[in-house]
Amino acid sequence: MIQEFLIAKDTEDALKLKRNNPKSVFYAGGTEINRLNSTVDAKTAISLAKLGLDTITDEGNSIRIGSMVTFQQLIESALVPQWLKQAASFCGSFTKRNMATLGGNLAMCSDHSYLGPALLASRARVLTANLTEAGSYNEDNIPIREYHAYHTQFSGTLLLGVSLSKDARFVGSLRYANTVQSQAAVTVGFGATKNGEGVIDHVRVFAAVKGIGMQRLSAVENAIENGELTTKQDVQLAVGHAIEAKDDSTGTSSYKRYIASEGISQLFSNFISGGVK
């Protein structure tokens, strides 16, 4: 339960407050911290509201999106690609879309993430800030796959935003839930490109599966790139074998494997037929 609310003056101050308050959490939109049965266990909340991380900027070859940008801002911005607008629109509550932030949703890397699978499939880069052991302030720019793979090691890191390349790339995501207000049983993301010779490369396949977490299906990615999976049916079968799932209130493990395989194979089919999205 949150017992103390601190307001950071700048990014370095936010990190110092985090280091000096061991059982603390960065406070963005607050939708997860304040949610009933939230998994967040902290006594101190550190507000990021004054850090200027709520802008979307065109940087030439890329788009920079601050971590405090809300879902509604993503949907309304002319700079944001359609695939990310769609992922943000999975959140059915207008009120929640005006509170929930890109950074908060990505930082949780939860099993019901709205944006995580799409952002991971896009090969975005994550902009971070942290303090060294000696206390020096440092900013970094890392591949999002690294942020996901070593997520627990970034627990004390401040997420400044993400950088999306303007390079031609297909990215798509699908969400499966009982209602738009319910937590999803499965949310999937698929991304890929074709080189100058029409060969599929840079494939990314991710799935947020309720009760399991955010999964990267590397074996499926490699098989697609190697030309071993060439049809929707091939991909559907491979995903069904690769995905991890378990029974819970959102559905049985077999149901989750089925919808994950159906969703990813559909996105693969869209990519093959339509190219870049």
Phi and psi in degrees as GROMACS dihedral restraints (atoms count N, CA, C in turn):
[ dihedral_restraints ]
;  ai    aj    ak    al  type     phi  dphi    fc
    3     4     5     6     1   -72.3    20    10
    4     5     6     7     1   124.2    20    10
    6     7     8     9     1  -115.2    20    10
    7     8     9    10     1   -14.0    20    10
    9    10    11    12     1  -142.2    20    10
   10    11    12    13     1   139.3    20    10
   12    13    14    15     1  -125.0    20    10
   13    14    15    16     1   116.0    20    10
   15    16    17    18     1  -113.0    20    10
   16    17    18    19     1   147.9    20    10
   18    19    20    21     1  -114.8    20    10
   19    20    21    22     1   115.3    20    10
   21    22    23    24     1   -74.7    20    10
   22    23    24    25     1   140.7    20    10
   24    25    26    27     1   -81.5    20    10
   25    26    27    28     1   -34.9    20    10
   27    28    29    30     1  -156.0    20    10
   28    29    30    31     1  -179.7    20    10
   30    31    32    33     1   -63.7    20    10
   31    32    33    34     1   -40.0    20    10
   33    34    35    36     1   -65.5    20    10
   34    35    36    37     1   -40.8    20    10
   36    37    38    39     1   -62.5    20    10
   37    38    39    40     1   -38.8    20    10
   39    40    41    42     1   -60.2    20    10
   40    41    42    43     1   -43.3    20    10
   42    43    44    45     1   -68.3    20    10
   43    44    45    46     1   -36.9    20    10
   45    46    47    48     1   -67.4    20    10
   46    47    48    49     1   -41.2    20    10
   48    49    50    51     1   -62.8    20    10
   49    50    51    52     1   -39.0    20    10
   51    52    53    54     1   -64.1    20    10
   52    53    54    55     1   -43.6    20    10
   54    55    56    57     1   -67.5    20    10
   55    56    57    58     1   -36.1    20    10
   57    58    59    60     1   -83.2    20    10
   58    59    60    61     1    -8.3    20    10
   60    61    62    63     1  -127.1    20    10
   61    62    63    64     1    86.6    20    10
   63    64    65    66     1   -51.5    20    10
   64    65    66    67     1   -41.0    20    10
   66    67    68    69     1   -99.5    20    10
   67    68    69    70     1    64.9    20    10
   69    70    71    72     1  -129.4    20    10
   70    71    72    73     1   166.2    20    10
   72    73    74    75     1  -145.0    20    10
   73    74    75    76     1   144.4    20    10
   75    76    77    78     1   -71.5    20    10
   76    77    78    79     1   137.3    20    10
   78    79    80    81     1  -108.6    20    10
   79    80    81    82     1   114.7    20    10
   81    82    83    84     1  -103.9    20    10
   82    83    84    85     1   -98.9    20    10
   84    85    86    87     1   -85.1    20    10
   85    86    87    88     1   -21.4    20    10
   87    88    89    90     1    83.3    20    10
   88    89    90    91     1     3.7    20    10
   90    91    92    93     1   -67.9    20    10
   91    92    93    94     1   -30.9    20    10
   93    94    95    96     1   -87.3    20    10
   94    95    96    97     1   -41.5    20    10
   96    97    98    99     1   -60.1    20    10
   97    98    99   100     1   -40.3    20    10
   99   100   101   102     1   -92.6    20    10
  100   101   102   103     1     1.7    20    10
  102   103   104   105     1   -73.3    20    10
  103   104   105   106     1   142.6    20    10
  105   106   107   108     1   -60.8    20    10
  106   107   108   109     1   133.5    20    10
  108   109   110   111     1    64.1    20    10
  109   110   111   112     1    30.1    20    10
  111   112   113   114     1   -62.6    20    10
  112   113   114   115     1   147.7    20    10
  114   115   116   117     1   -85.1    20    10
  115   116   117   118     1    -6.9    20    10
  117   118   119   120     1   -73.1    20    10
  118   119   120   121     1   123.9    20    10
  120   121   122   123     1  -119.3    20    10
  121   122   123   124     1    97.1    20    10
  123   124   125   126     1  -150.3    20    10
  124   125   126   127     1   154.5    20    10
  126   127   128   129     1  -104.0    20    10
  127   128   129   130     1   -23.3    20    10
  129   130   131   132     1  -123.3    20    10
  130   131   132   133     1   131.3    20    10
  132   133   134   135     1  -107.2    20    10
  133   134   135   136     1   133.8    20    10
  135   136   137   138     1  -113.0    20    10
  136   137   138   139     1   108.3    20    10
  138   139   140   141     1   -71.9    20    10
  139   140   141   142     1   137.3    20    10
  141   142   143   144     1  -105.3    20    10
  142   143   144   145     1    12.3    20    10
  144   145   146   147     1   -62.6    20    10
  145   146   147   148     1   -28.1    20    10
  147   148   149   150     1   -98.5    20    10
  148   149   150   151     1    12.9    20    10
  150   151   152   153     1   -92.7    20    10
  151   152   153   154     1    -3.2    20    10
  153   154   155   156     1    68.9    20    10
  154   155   156   157     1    32.2    20    10
  156   157   158   159     1  -101.0    20    10
  157   158   159   160     1    23.9    20    10
  159   160   161   162     1  -111.1    20    10
  160   161   162   163     1    31.7    20    10
  162   163   164   165     1  -118.2    20    10
  163   164   165   166     1   156.1    20    10
  165   166   167   168     1  -121.0    20    10
  166   167   168   169     1   121.3    20    10
  168   169   170   171     1  -129.6    20    10
  169   170   171   172     1   144.6    20    10
  171   172   173   174     1   -88.3    20    10
  172   173   174   175     1   118.1    20    10
  174   175   176   177     1  -111.6    20    10
  175   176   177   178     1    30.7    20    10
  177   178   179   180     1    89.7    20    10
  178   179   180   181     1   -86.8    20    10
  180   181   182   183     1   -89.2    20    10
  181   182   183   184     1    -2.8    20    10
  183   184   185   186     1  -148.4    20    10
  184   185   186   187     1   166.0    20    10
  186   187   188   189     1  -115.1    20    10
  187   188   189   190     1   126.9    20    10
  189   190   191   192     1  -101.1    20    10
  190   191   192   193     1   126.3    20    10
  192   193   194   195     1  -118.9    20    10
  193   194   195   196     1   118.3    20    10
  195   196   197   198     1   -66.9    20    10
  196   197   198   199     1   151.7    20    10
  198   199   200   201     1   -66.2    20    10
  199   200   201   202     1   -21.8    20    10
  201   202   203   204     1   -93.2    20    10
  202   203   204   205     1     6.1    20    10
  204   205   206   207     1   -67.0    20    10
  205   206   207   208     1   131.2    20    10
  207   208   209   210     1   -83.0    20    10
  208   209   210   211     1   163.8    20    10
  210   211   212   213     1   -57.1    20    10
  211   212   213   214     1   -40.6    20    10
  213   214   215   216     1   -66.3    20    10
  214   215   216   217     1   -36.6    20    10
  216   217   218   219     1   -62.0    20    10
  217   218   219   220     1   -40.7    20    10
  219   220   221   222     1   -59.7    20    10
  220   221   222   223     1   -45.9    20    10
  222   223   224   225     1   -64.6    20    10
  223   224   225   226     1   -36.4    20    10
  225   226   227   228     1   -89.2    20    10
  226   227   228   229     1   -15.0    20    10
  228   229   230   231     1   -77.8    20    10
  229   230   231   232     1   135.6    20    10
  231   232   233   234     1   -74.0    20    10
  232   233   234   235     1   -15.5    20    10
  234   235   236   237     1   -85.6    20    10
  235   236   237   238     1   -21.7    20    10
  237   238   239   240     1   -81.2    20    10
  238   239   240   241     1   131.8    20    10
  240   241   242   243     1   -65.3    20    10
  241   242   243   244     1   155.1    20    10
  243   244   245   246     1   -61.4    20    10
  244   245   246   247     1   -35.6    20    10
  246   247   248   249     1   -62.5    20    10
  247   248   249   250     1   -33.3    20    10
  249   250   251   252     1   -79.4    20    10
  250   251   252   253     1   -34.9    20    10
  252   253   254   255     1   -58.9    20    10
  253   254   255   256     1   -42.7    20    10
  255   256   257   258     1   -63.4    20    10
  256   257   258   259     1   -43.7    20    10
  258   259   260   261     1   -61.9    20    10
  259   260   261   262     1   -41.1    20    10
  261   262   263   264     1   -66.2    20    10
  262   263   264   265     1   -33.9    20    10
  264   265   266   267     1   -73.7    20    10
  265   266   267   268     1    -9.7    20    10
  267   268   269   270     1   -61.0    20    10
  268   269   270   271     1   -25.6    20    10
  270   271   272   273     1   -78.2    20    10
  271   272   273   274     1   109.7    20    10
  273   274   275   276     1   -78.8    20    10
  274   275   276   277     1   -15.8    20    10
  276   277   278   279     1   -90.3    20    10
  277   278   279   280     1   121.1    20    10
  279   280   281   282     1   -61.7    20    10
  280   281   282   283     1   -40.1    20    10
  282   283   284   285     1   -61.6    20    10
  283   284   285   286     1   -45.4    20    10
  285   286   287   288     1   -67.2    20    10
  286   287   288   289     1   -36.7    20    10
  288   289   290   291     1   -63.3    20    10
  289   290   291   292     1   -27.8    20    10
  291   292   293   294     1   -83.3    20    10
  292   293   294   295     1    -5.8    20    10
  294   295   296   297     1  -110.5    20    10
  295   296   297   298     1   -47.5    20    10
  297   298   299   300     1   -62.5    20    10
  298   299   300   301     1   138.5    20    10
  300   301   302   303     1  -115.9    20    10
  301   302   303   304     1   155.9    20    10
  303   304   305   306     1   -57.9    20    10
  304   305   306   307     1   -47.1    20    10
  306   307   308   309     1   -64.1    20    10
  307   308   309   310     1   -42.4    20    10
  309   310   311   312     1   -63.8    20    10
  310   311   312   313     1   -42.0    20    10
  312   313   314   315     1   -68.1    20    10
  313   314   315   316     1   -41.2    20    10
  315   316   317   318     1   -71.5    20    10
  316   317   318   319     1   -40.5    20    10
  318   319   320   321     1   -61.7    20    10
  319   320   321   322     1   -32.7    20    10
  321   322   323   324     1   -71.0    20    10
  322   323   324   325     1   -32.4    20    10
  324   325   326   327     1    45.6    20    10
  325   326   327   328     1    45.6    20    10
  327   328   329   330     1   -82.1    20    10
  328   329   330   331     1   171.4    20    10
  330   331   332   333     1   -79.3    20    10
  331   332   333   334     1     1.9    20    10
  333   334   335   336     1  -132.6    20    10
  334   335   336   337     1    27.6    20    10
  336   337   338   339     1   -62.3    20    10
  337   338   339   340     1   136.2    20    10
  339   340   341   342     1   -76.0    20    10
  340   341   342   343     1   -47.6    20    10
  342   343   344   345     1   -97.3    20    10
  343   344   345   346     1   -23.6    20    10
  345   346   347   348     1   -51.5    20    10
  346   347   348   349     1   -55.6    20    10
  348   349   350   351     1   -58.9    20    10
  349   350   351   352     1   -39.9    20    10
  351   352   353   354     1   -68.4    20    10
  352   353   354   355     1   -46.3    20    10
  354   355   356   357     1   -62.8    20    10
  355   356   357   358     1   -40.9    20    10
  357   358   359   360     1   -65.7    20    10
  358   359   360   361     1   -38.2    20    10
  360   361   362   363     1   -69.1    20    10
  361   362   363   364     1   -23.4    20    10
  363   364   365   366     1   -79.7    20    10
  364   365   366   367     1   -12.3    20    10
  366   367   368   369     1    62.3    20    10
  367   368   369   370     1    37.1    20    10
  369   370   371   372     1   -64.0    20    10
  370   371   372   373     1   166.1    20    10
  372   373   374   375     1  -112.5    20    10
  373   374   375   376     1   143.5    20    10
  375   376   377   378     1  -103.9    20    10
  376   377   378   379     1   131.2    20    10
  378   379   380   381     1  -100.9    20    10
  379   380   381   382     1   121.1    20    10
  381   382   383   384     1  -127.9    20    10
  382   383   384   385     1   162.7    20    10
  384   385   386   387     1  -136.4    20    10
  385   386   387   388     1   143.2    20    10
  387   388   389   390     1  -154.5    20    10
  388   389   390   391     1   172.0    20    10
  390   391   392   393     1  -109.1    20    10
  391   392   393   394     1   135.7    20    10
  393   394   395   396     1   -71.2    20    10
  394   395   396   397     1   171.1    20    10
  396   397   398   399     1   -59.1    20    10
  397   398   399   400     1   -30.3    20    10
  399   400   401   402     1   -82.4    20    10
  400   401   402   403     1    -6.4    20    10
  402   403   404   405     1    97.0    20    10
  403   404   405   406     1     6.6    20    10
  405   406   407   408     1   -79.3    20    10
  406   407   408   409     1   141.5    20    10
  408   409   410   411     1   -80.7    20    10
  409   410   411   412     1   136.6    20    10
  411   412   413   414     1  -145.0    20    10
  412   413   414   415     1   137.3    20    10
  414   415   416   417     1  -113.5    20    10
  415   416   417   418     1   149.4    20    10
  417   418   419   420     1  -141.3    20    10
  418   419   420   421     1   162.8    20    10
  420   421   422   423     1  -133.6    20    10
  421   422   423   424     1   108.6    20    10
  423   424   425   426     1  -126.3    20    10
  424   425   426   427     1   156.1    20    10
  426   427   428   429     1   -63.9    20    10
  427   428   429   430     1   141.9    20    10
  429   430   431   432     1   -64.0    20    10
  430   431   432   433     1   -30.0    20    10
  432   433   434   435     1   -61.8    20    10
  433   434   435   436     1   -33.6    20    10
  435   436   437   438     1   -70.4    20    10
  436   437   438   439     1   -39.6    20    10
  438   439   440   441     1   -60.9    20    10
  439   440   441   442     1   -39.4    20    10
  441   442   443   444     1   -72.4    20    10
  442   443   444   445     1   -46.7    20    10
  444   445   446   447     1   -63.5    20    10
  445   446   447   448     1   -33.7    20    10
  447   448   449   450     1  -118.1    20    10
  448   449   450   451     1    39.2    20    10
  450   451   452   453     1   -55.8    20    10
  451   452   453   454     1   -42.5    20    10
  453   454   455   456     1   -64.2    20    10
  454   455   456   457     1   -26.8    20    10
  456   457   458   459     1   -75.1    20    10
  457   458   459   460     1   -11.7    20    10
  459   460   461   462     1  -101.6    20    10
  460   461   462   463     1    17.6    20    10
  462   463   464   465     1   -62.4    20    10
  463   464   465   466     1   -29.9    20    10
  465   466   467   468     1   -98.0    20    10
  466   467   468   469     1     5.8    20    10
  468   469   470   471     1   -89.2    20    10
  469   470   471   472     1   143.4    20    10
  471   472   473   474     1   -95.0    20    10
  472   473   474   475     1   125.2    20    10
  474   475   476   477     1   -84.6    20    10
  475   476   477   478     1   114.6    20    10
  477   478   479   480     1   -85.4    20    10
  478   479   480   481     1   -30.7    20    10
  480   481   482   483     1   161.7    20    10
  481   482   483   484     1  -167.8    20    10
  483   484   485   486     1  -130.8    20    10
  484   485   486   487     1   155.9    20    10
  486   487   488   489     1  -119.0    20    10
  487   488   489   490     1   122.9    20    10
  489   490   491   492     1  -107.8    20    10
  490   491   492   493     1   122.5    20    10
  492   493   494   495     1   -69.3    20    10
  493   494   495   496     1   146.5    20    10
  495   496   497   498     1   -86.8    20    10
  496   497   498   499     1     1.2    20    10
  498   499   500   501     1   -59.0    20    10
  499   500   501   502     1   147.0    20    10
  501   502   503   504     1   -62.7    20    10
  502   503   504   505     1   120.6    20    10
  504   505   506   507     1  -155.5    20    10
  505   506   507   508     1   136.8    20    10
  507   508   509   510     1   -81.5    20    10
  508   509   510   511     1   130.9    20    10
  510   511   512   513     1  -138.4    20    10
  511   512   513   514     1   132.4    20    10
  513   514   515   516     1  -147.0    20    10
  514   515   516   517     1   154.0    20    10
  516   517   518   519     1  -145.2    20    10
  517   518   519   520     1   154.1    20    10
  519   520   521   522     1  -137.5    20    10
  520   521   522   523     1   145.4    20    10
  522   523   524   525     1  -125.1    20    10
  523   524   525   526     1   137.2    20    10
  525   526   527   528     1  -123.5    20    10
  526   527   528   529     1   113.8    20    10
  528   529   530   531     1  -147.3    20    10
  529   530   531   532     1   160.3    20    10
  531   532   533   534     1   -63.8    20    10
  532   533   534   535     1   -39.3    20    10
  534   535   536   537     1  -142.3    20    10
  535   536   537   538     1   167.7    20    10
  537   538   539   540     1   -66.7    20    10
  538   539   540   541     1   -20.8    20    10
  540   541   542   543     1   -89.0    20    10
  541   542   543   544     1   -16.3    20    10
  543   544   545   546     1   -79.9    20    10
  544   545   546   547     1   155.2    20    10
  546   547   548   549     1   -68.8    20    10
  547   548   549   550     1   141.3    20    10
  549   550   551   552     1   -72.7    20    10
  550   551   552   553     1   144.6    20    10
  552   553   554   555     1   -72.9    20    10
  553   554   555   556     1   -41.0    20    10
  555   556   557   558     1  -149.0    20    10
  556   557   558   559     1   137.5    20    10
  558   559   560   561     1  -130.1    20    10
  559   560   561   562     1   129.1    20    10
  561   562   563   564     1  -120.2    20    10
  562   563   564   565     1   153.0    20    10
  564   565   566   567     1  -136.4    20    10
  565   566   567   568     1   139.8    20    10
  567   568   569   570     1  -136.0    20    10
  568   569   570   571     1   134.8    20    10
  570   571   572   573     1  -142.2    20    10
  571   572   573   574     1   146.3    20    10
  573   574   575   576     1  -166.7    20    10
  574   575   576   577     1   164.4    20    10
  576   577   578   579     1  -133.2    20    10
  577   578   579   580     1   169.3    20    10
  579   580   581   582     1  -122.2    20    10
  580   581   582   583     1   134.6    20    10
  582   583   584   585     1   -78.6    20    10
  583   584   585   586     1  -175.0    20    10
  585   586   587   588     1   -61.1    20    10
  586   587   588   589     1   -20.5    20    10
  588   589   590   591     1   -98.3    20    10
  589   590   591   592     1     7.3    20    10
  591   592   593   594     1    81.8    20    10
  592   593   594   595     1    11.9    20    10
  594   595   596   597     1   -85.7    20    10
  595   596   597   598     1   133.2    20    10
  597   598   599   600     1   -71.6    20    10
  598   599   600   601     1   131.0    20    10
  600   601   602   603     1  -146.7    20    10
  601   602   603   604     1   174.8    20    10
  603   604   605   606     1    51.4    20    10
  604   605   606   607     1    44.8    20    10
  606   607   608   609     1   -76.8    20    10
  607   608   609   610     1   137.0    20    10
  609   610   611   612     1  -133.4    20    10
  610   611   612   613     1   129.7    20    10
  612   613   614   615     1  -130.6    20    10
  613   614   615   616     1   120.2    20    10
  615   616   617   618     1  -132.8    20    10
  616   617   618   619     1   150.9    20    10
  618   619   620   621     1  -144.4    20    10
  619   620   621   622     1   128.2    20    10
  621   622   623   624     1   -94.6    20    10
  622   623   624   625     1   114.2    20    10
  624   625   626   627     1  -115.5    20    10
  625   626   627   628     1   119.7    20    10
  627   628   629   630     1   -56.5    20    10
  628   629   630   631     1   128.4    20    10
  630   631   632   633     1    92.8    20    10
  631   632   633   634     1   -13.0    20    10
  633   634   635   636     1  -117.2    20    10
  634   635   636   637     1   -52.4    20    10
  636   637   638   639     1   128.3    20    10
  637   638   639   640     1  -166.6    20    10
  639   640   641   642     1   -87.9    20    10
  640   641   642   643     1   120.1    20    10
  642   643   644   645     1  -115.1    20    10
  643   644   645   646     1   139.2    20    10
  645   646   647   648     1  -103.4    20    10
  646   647   648   649     1   127.2    20    10
  648   649   650   651     1   -97.4    20    10
  649   650   651   652     1    74.5    20    10
  651   652   653   654     1   -62.1    20    10
  652   653   654   655     1   -38.1    20    10
  654   655   656   657     1   -64.0    20    10
  655   656   657   658     1   -37.8    20    10
  657   658   659   660     1   -68.0    20    10
  658   659   660   661     1   -42.5    20    10
  660   661   662   663     1   -56.2    20    10
  661   662   663   664     1   -50.2    20    10
  663   664   665   666     1   -63.5    20    10
  664   665   666   667     1   -39.6    20    10
  666   667   668   669     1   -66.6    20    10
  667   668   669   670     1   -36.8    20    10
  669   670   671   672     1   -67.0    20    10
  670   671   672   673     1   -45.4    20    10
  672   673   674   675     1   -64.5    20    10
  673   674   675   676     1   -32.7    20    10
  675   676   677   678     1   -82.9    20    10
  676   677   678   679     1     0.0    20    10
  678   679   680   681     1    78.4    20    10
  679   680   681   682     1    16.2    20    10
  681   682   683   684     1   -83.5    20    10
  682   683   684   685     1   -24.4    20    10
  684   685   686   687     1  -118.8    20    10
  685   686   687   688     1   112.9    20    10
  687   688   689   690     1  -121.9    20    10
  688   689   690   691     1   -11.4    20    10
  690   691   692   693     1  -123.0    20    10
  691   692   693   694     1   164.5    20    10
  693   694   695   696     1   -57.9    20    10
  694   695   696   697     1   -40.1    20    10
  696   697   698   699     1   -66.2    20    10
  697   698   699   700     1   -39.0    20    10
  699   700   701   702     1   -59.2    20    10
  700   701   702   703     1   -47.7    20    10
  702   703   704   705     1   -66.3    20    10
  703   704   705   706     1   -42.3    20    10
  705   706   707   708     1   -58.6    20    10
  706   707   708   709     1   -44.9    20    10
  708   709   710   711     1   -65.7    20    10
  709   710   711   712     1   -43.4    20    10
  711   712   713   714     1   -64.7    20    10
  712   713   714   715     1   -42.7    20    10
  714   715   716   717     1   -65.1    20    10
  715   716   717   718     1   -41.2    20    10
  717   718   719   720     1   -57.8    20    10
  718   719   720   721     1   -34.3    20    10
  720   721   722   723     1   -80.6    20    10
  721   722   723   724     1   -30.3    20    10
  723   724   725   726     1   -87.3    20    10
  724   725   726   727     1   -28.8    20    10
  726   727   728   729     1   -73.1    20    10
  727   728   729   730     1   143.0    20    10
  729   730   731   732     1  -100.0    20    10
  730   731   732   733     1   139.0    20    10
  732   733   734   735     1  -156.6    20    10
  733   734   735   736     1   159.8    20    10
  735   736   737   738     1  -146.9    20    10
  736   737   738   739     1   158.5    20    10
  738   739   740   741     1   -68.9    20    10
  739   740   741   742     1   138.8    20    10
  741   742   743   744     1  -161.6    20    10
  742   743   744   745     1  -166.5    20    10
  744   745   746   747     1   -67.2    20    10
  745   746   747   748     1   -18.0    20    10
  747   748   749   750     1   -88.5    20    10
  748   749   750   751     1    -8.7    20    10
  750   751   752   753     1   150.3    20    10
  751   752   753   754     1   166.9    20    10
  753   754   755   756     1   -78.3    20    10
  754   755   756   757     1   164.2    20    10
  756   757   758   759     1   -62.8    20    10
  757   758   759   760     1   -38.8    20    10
  759   760   761   762     1   -66.6    20    10
  760   761   762   763     1   -37.9    20    10
  762   763   764   765     1   -63.5    20    10
  763   764   765   766     1   -44.3    20    10
  765   766   767   768     1   -65.7    20    10
  766   767   768   769     1   -40.0    20    10
  768   769   770   771     1   -63.5    20    10
  769   770   771   772     1   -38.6    20    10
  771   772   773   774     1   -65.4    20    10
  772   773   774   775     1   -49.6    20    10
  774   775   776   777     1   -70.3    20    10
  775   776   777   778     1   -32.3    20    10
  777   778   779   780     1   -64.7    20    10
  778   779   780   781     1   -45.2    20    10
  780   781   782   783     1   -67.4    20    10
  781   782   783   784     1   -37.9    20    10
  783   784   785   786     1   -66.5    20    10
  784   785   786   787     1   -43.5    20    10
  786   787   788   789     1   -65.1    20    10
  787   788   789   790     1   -47.9    20    10
  789   790   791   792     1   -67.2    20    10
  790   791   792   793     1   -39.6    20    10
  792   793   794   795     1   -66.4    20    10
  793   794   795   796     1   -33.3    20    10
  795   796   797   798     1   -67.1    20    10
  796   797   798   799     1   -42.2    20    10
  798   799   800   801     1   -64.9    20    10
  799   800   801   802     1   -39.4    20    10
  801   802   803   804     1   -60.3    20    10
  802   803   804   805     1   -44.0    20    10
  804   805   806   807     1   -62.6    20    10
  805   806   807   808     1   -40.3    20    10
  807   808   809   810     1   -62.2    20    10
  808   809   810   811     1   -41.2    20    10
  810   811   812   813     1   -63.2    20    10
  811   812   813   814     1   -47.0    20    10
  813   814   815   816     1   -61.6    20    10
  814   815   816   817     1   -40.1    20    10
  816   817   818   819     1   -85.7    20    10
  817   818   819   820     1   -28.9    20    10
  819   820   821   822     1  -115.8    20    10
  820   821   822   823     1   -13.7    20    10
  822   823   824   825     1    76.8    20    10
  823   824   825   826     1  -121.0    20    10
  825   826   827   828     1   -86.2    20    10
  826   827   828   829     1   140.7    20    10
